[in-house]
Amino acid sequence: MRLYALKIAAMLINIAAFFPVSAQDSTSTSKININTAFEPGEELIYDLKYGIVKGGELKINVRLEPVGYDYMFHVKARCYTTGMISKMATVNDIYESYFDIVNGLPMKAIRNVTENNYKRYNEDLFFQDSSVVYSMKSGRHEVAYHTHDIISAFFYARRFIFDKRYEKNEMMGLDTWFNEKLYHIKLKYKNTEKFKTKFGKIECLHFVPVLEDKSTFKKEDDLGAWFTNDGNFVPVEIRVKMPFADIHCILRSFKNLKNKDGLLKEIPE
């Protein structure tokens, strides 16, 4: 149990951002000046559960910050253990991304991880014109065209990708730089369904990863995510099936969504 407690929260934030954004789509300029999905001030808070036990929280905040002579979106995601789990293991992981307000591409990513006695801090600088990432830890790396960090990928998908019409089992590619490695992940659209949430039954887009033979997850549906099928495209739940109990990342509260007439209606705590 202690080992799971240490791994659950850190694992969930990584999974949360690995949802569709393709290198091909990121070159498109058809909607280059439109952002209908989110705005500064947005806050999303999630409960992280292992079975019926709450093990932690994930908090995501969106800000607009001056960088040089321009402005960038600055998103901070903090994942931390709470309650009984925090007495057995401590996780306090912070991920930050600075990305362009026009095209959604990252300029800088920060990973600041504390997991019990393990600590790691790193910064990555993205040079999009030359397809290079410079890591403070490991130096220069050539990467795929328009590579994202895990946070910018998630927000890019909400802004540019999710509002298209998908065919059942349609797959999308993802190029993401994380923890000194370039990952290409394929995601599959399963269906659009009414999904039960704290906020009622909401129409959601359901995605699952296309798994490799050596994956930890044996079946396609061992990992999945549900996003509101409205202009906000907020993830309401991420679910991971594990040998002894399922792990859930469940939306608990939200503030300042861009589309006030979306499917999520704020309710008192």
C-alpha positions in Angstrom: 0.0 0.0 0.0 2.8 2.4 0.8 4.4 1.9 -2.6 1.0 2.6 -4.3 0.5 5.7 -2.2 3.8 7.1 -3.4 3.2 6.4 -7.1 -0.5 7.1 -7.6 -0.6 10.9 -7.5 2.6 11.4 -9.6 1.3 8.9 -12.1 -2.1 10.5 -12.6 -0.8 14.0 -13.4 1.4 12.5 -16.2 -1.5 10.5 -17.6 -3.9 13.5 -17.4 -1.9 15.5 -20.0 -1.3 12.7 -22.5 -4.3 13.3 -24.6 -4.7 14.1 -28.3 -2.6 16.7 -30.0 -0.9 15.8 -33.3 2.2 17.3 -34.9 0.2 17.6 -38.1 -2.6 19.6 -36.5 -0.2 21.9 -34.6 0.9 23.4 -37.9 -2.6 24.5 -38.8 -3.4 28.2 -38.8 -7.1 28.0 -39.5 -8.0 28.9 -36.0 -4.8 30.6 -35.0 -6.3 33.6 -33.4 -9.2 31.9 -31.7 -9.2 30.6 -28.1 -12.7 29.4 -27.2 -11.7 26.7 -24.6 -10.1 28.5 -21.6 -9.0 31.8 -20.2 -6.8 33.3 -17.4 -8.3 32.6 -14.0 -9.5 29.1 -14.7 -9.0 26.7 -11.8 -9.7 22.9 -11.9 -9.4 20.8 -8.7 -9.5 17.0 -8.8 -9.7 14.3 -6.1 -7.2 11.4 -6.6 -8.7 8.1 -5.4 -7.2 4.6 -5.0 -10.3 2.5 -4.9 -12.6 4.2 -2.3 -9.7 5.8 -0.5 -8.9 9.5 -1.3 -5.1 9.7 -1.7 -4.5 13.2 -3.0 -5.5 16.2 -5.0 -4.6 17.8 -8.3 -5.0 21.6 -8.7 -4.6 23.3 -12.1 -4.5 27.1 -12.5 -4.3 29.3 -15.6 -2.7 32.7 -15.6 -1.5 35.3 -18.2 2.0 36.6 -17.5 4.3 39.1 -19.2 7.4 37.5 -20.7 9.8 40.1 -22.2 7.7 42.3 -24.5 4.9 39.8 -24.9 2.4 37.8 -22.8 2.3 34.0 -22.3 -0.2 31.6 -20.8 1.3 30.3 -17.6 -0.3 27.1 -16.3 0.7 25.5 -12.9 -0.4 22.0 -12.0 0.2 20.8 -8.4 -0.4 17.2 -7.4 0.0 16.2 -3.7 -1.0 13.5 -1.3 -3.6 14.1 1.4 -5.3 12.3 4.4 -4.1 8.8 5.4 -2.0 8.4 2.3 0.1 11.4 3.2 1.0 9.8 6.5 2.5 6.9 4.7 4.1 8.7 1.7 4.5 12.3 0.6 4.1 13.5 -2.9 4.2 17.2 -3.9 4.8 17.4 -7.6 4.6 20.8 -9.5 4.5 21.1 -13.2 4.5 24.5 -15.0 4.2 25.5 -18.6 4.6 28.8 -20.4 3.1 28.7 -23.9 2.2 31.1 -26.7 -1.2 32.8 -26.4 -1.6 32.6 -30.2 -0.4 29.2 -31.4 -0.4 27.3 -28.0 3.2 26.1 -28.4 5.4 25.9 -25.3 8.4 28.1 -24.6 9.4 26.8 -21.2 8.4 23.9 -18.9 9.3 23.4 -15.2 9.2 20.1 -13.3 9.6 20.3 -9.6 9.1 16.9 -8.0 9.2 15.9 -4.3 8.3 12.2 -3.6 9.4 11.3 0.0 13.1 11.8 0.0 13.4 12.0 -3.8 13.6 15.5 -5.2 14.1 16.6 -8.8 14.0 20.0 -10.4 14.4 20.7 -14.1 13.6 23.4 -16.7 13.2 22.8 -20.4 13.4 25.5 -23.0 11.6 24.9 -26.3 13.0 26.4 -29.6 10.1 25.6 -31.9 11.6 27.0 -35.1 14.6 24.6 -34.9 12.8 21.6 -33.3 15.1 21.7 -30.3 14.6 21.3 -26.5 17.3 22.5 -24.2 17.2 20.8 -20.8 18.9 22.3 -17.8 19.8 18.7 -16.7 20.9 17.0 -19.9 21.5 19.8 -22.5 20.4 20.0 -26.1 18.0 17.5 -27.7 16.5 17.4 -31.2 12.8 16.6 -31.1 9.8 16.2 -33.3 8.3 19.3 -35.1 6.2 21.4 -32.6 6.8 19.2 -29.6 4.8 20.0 -26.4 5.4 19.5 -22.8 2.7 17.6 -20.9 0.8 20.7 -19.7 0.9 22.7 -23.0 -0.2 19.5 -24.9 -3.3 19.2 -22.7 -4.3 22.9 -23.2 -3.5 22.8 -26.9 -5.8 19.8 -27.3 -8.6 21.6 -25.5 -8.2 24.6 -27.8 -7.4 23.2 -31.2 -8.2 19.5 -31.3 -11.3 18.4 -29.4 -13.8 20.5 -31.3 -13.5 18.4 -34.5 -15.9 15.6 -35.3 -14.3 12.2 -34.7 -15.1 8.8 -36.2 -15.3 5.9 -33.9 -11.9 4.3 -33.3 -10.1 7.3 -35.0 -6.6 7.6 -33.8 -4.4 10.7 -33.2 -0.7 11.1 -32.4 1.0 12.9 -29.6 4.6 14.2 -29.5 5.5 15.2 -25.9 8.8 15.9 -24.2 8.7 14.6 -20.6 11.4 13.6 -18.1 14.3 13.9 -20.7 12.5 11.7 -23.2 10.4 12.3 -26.4 7.2 10.3 -26.3 4.9 9.5 -29.3 1.6 8.3 -28.0 -1.4 7.3 -30.0 -4.9 8.0 -28.7 -8.2 6.5 -29.9 -11.6 8.1 -29.8 -14.1 5.5 -28.4 -17.4 7.3 -28.3 -19.5 10.2 -27.1 -21.6 9.2 -24.1 -23.5 10.5 -21.1 -21.1 10.2 -18.2 -22.1 10.3 -14.5 -20.3 13.0 -12.6 -20.7 15.0 -9.4 -22.4 17.7 -11.6 -24.9 15.3 -13.1 -24.8 13.2 -16.2 -22.8 15.1 -18.8 -22.2 14.4 -22.5 -18.5 13.6 -22.8 -15.9 12.6 -25.3 -14.2 9.3 -24.3 -10.6 8.6 -25.3 -8.3 5.7 -24.6 -4.6 5.1 -25.4 -3.5 2.6 -28.0 -1.3 0.3 -25.9 2.0 -1.4 -26.9 2.6 -5.1 -26.1 5.0 -4.2 -23.3 2.6 -1.8 -21.7 1.7 -2.1 -18.0 -1.9 -2.0 -19.0 -3.1 -5.3 -20.5 -6.4 -4.1 -22.0 -7.3 -1.1 -24.1 -9.9 0.1 -21.6 -7.5 -0.1 -18.6 -6.9 3.6 -19.0 -9.3 6.2 -20.3 -10.5 9.8 -20.0 -13.7 11.7 -20.4 -13.9 15.4 -21.5 -17.0 17.6 -21.6 -18.4 17.8 -25.1 -18.8 21.6 -25.1 -16.5 24.5 -25.8 -14.6 24.1 -22.6 -13.6 20.4 -23.1 -12.8 20.0 -19.4 -11.7 16.5 -18.3 -14.2 15.3 -15.7 -12.5 11.9 -15.0 -9.4 9.9 -15.7 -9.6 6.2 -14.8 -6.8 3.7 -14.5 -7.4 0.0 -13.8 -4.9 -1.5 -11.5 -4.5 -5.1 -10.2 -6.0 -4.4 -6.7 -8.2 -1.3 -7.2 -8.9 1.3 -9.8 -7.3 4.8 -9.7 -9.6 7.7 -10.4 -8.8 11.4 -11.0 -12.2 13.0 -10.5 -13.2 16.7 -11.1 -14.3 18.1 -7.7 -14.6 21.8 -8.4 -13.9 24.5 -11.1 -13.9 28.2 -11.4 -13.9 30.8 -14.3 -14.6 28.5 -17.2 -14.5 30.5 -20.4 -17.9 29.3 -21.7 -20.4 30.0 -19.0 -23.2 28.2 -20.9 -21.2 25.0 -21.0 -22.3 21.6 -19.6 -20.7 22.2 -16.2 -22.7 24.3 -13.8 -20.9 25.4 -10.6 -22.5 24.0 -7.4 -21.7 24.8 -3.7 -19.0 22.6 -2.0 
